[in-house]
Amino acid sequence: MVGSDRIDDLIAAVPRALALRAGLDLGIFTQLGDSALTADGLGTLFNIAPDRLSRLLYALASFGLLEVEDGRFRNGAEASAFLDASKKTYRGGDHALLRELWGADLLTAESLRQSRPAALHDFSQAGPEAAAAFSRKLAPGAAIFGRYLAQEIDLSAIGSVIDIGGGPGTILVGLRERWPRIAATLMELPTVAAAAPEILSEYGVDDVVVEEGDITVAPSIGRHDLAILKAVVQVLPPDQARRSILNAARCLTPGGEIAIAGWGVVDDDRLGPPEGVFLNLTFLNLYRHGESYTEGQYRAWMTEAGFGDISRSRLADGCTLFRARLAG
Ligand SMILES: C[S@@+](CC[C@H](N)C(=O)[O-])C[C@H]1O[C@@H](n2cnc3c(N)ncnc32)[C@H](O)[C@@H]1O
């Protein structure tokens, strides 16, 4: 008889992910740090009744994110490495963004039935407060991506980098932890650009040049050795996606490099990678036109823009990275 293991596994994964989210929302993993605390101790620190909090603590312990011994809870190895905000390897900063994305994901059937995004997110129409709030949600993950990118690309010969559609601009923060001397420019739509300096200053950075612009209309006013477009092409309709890459090429010096990244990329058969396939559903709920474009589409747009040596790789967090270079 055919069992329903696959369906059972899928359904079982959701409550675990939601428990993880609650733990991140409360800051449990960070509060625990390297210590071991009882539910009473944690309850006092969070001002939450211990008998209620302990349900979450045991739930997190049931799948190994926490460990429990003699009523004391401590971080398991993975939580200690990736969910404690005091660690450089922290990955939990995205939880505010995930709240928005998972909320949107619940609306997929509705978006399809209504032929419109049920949780519309329009970057060009967002007011200053909404734009700043969204950039804040992006900031921690973008800084982490900047660190990944700094490990991936040798930037020793790069004098100037531009992060196009960089939101809060914190990719540049992560990148320059390893390559501090590189001049950095953020190019963004006006409302998003306006919010960036304050967020960057919270990361201790005040020397990023913030340039207002629409990459689908014109390139940067400057020329740079590296242009980054992360999670930008995927939010645009196809004709604008193409133009964003054409204009990104015009931001570069001869021989300059482009790094196009995002989870919103799919193989030409559209069956993988899972990040791109499922983010494509999230996009149905958020954007009128953005989507996970195929590798073939990205390659065609880059080739048309004059790029050669096109390569595709996958970063540790599942993000797709295309790299390519203009002729010298
Ligand atoms: C999903 S966010 C990604 C932000 C950032 N790159 C990151 O990965 O955290 C998409 C960003 O693209 C920007 N954007 C959208 N259309 C743009 C355009 N035409 N020109 C410049 N930026 C644009 C948005 O304002 C937004 O900050």
The ligand as a Gaussian input file, in Angstrom:
#p B3LYP/6-31G(d) Opt

LIG

0 1
 C       14.135000      42.118000      -2.412000
 S       14.897000      43.645000      -2.189000
 C       16.612000      43.174000      -2.121000
 C       17.479000      44.192000      -1.424000
 C       18.935000      43.772000      -1.287000
 N       19.584000      43.664000      -2.588000
 C       19.067000      42.500000      -0.527000
 O       19.335000      41.465000      -1.125000
 O       18.875000      42.547000       0.701000
 C       14.798000      44.382000      -3.788000
 C       15.366000      45.770000      -3.807000
 O       15.416000      46.212000      -5.155000
 C       15.135000      47.595000      -5.151000
 N       14.658000      47.975000      -6.488000
 C       13.503000      47.561000      -7.068000
 N       13.385000      48.121000      -8.283000
 C       14.475000      48.899000      -8.450000
 C       14.918000      49.734000      -9.496000
 N       14.193000      49.867000     -10.604000
 N       16.096000      50.403000      -9.352000
 C       16.818000      50.269000      -8.229000
 N       16.448000      49.473000      -7.194000
 C       15.299000      48.796000      -7.310000
 C       14.069000      47.729000      -4.095000
 O       13.920000      49.066000      -3.658000
 C       14.556000      46.772000      -3.027000
 O       15.341000      47.409000      -2.065000

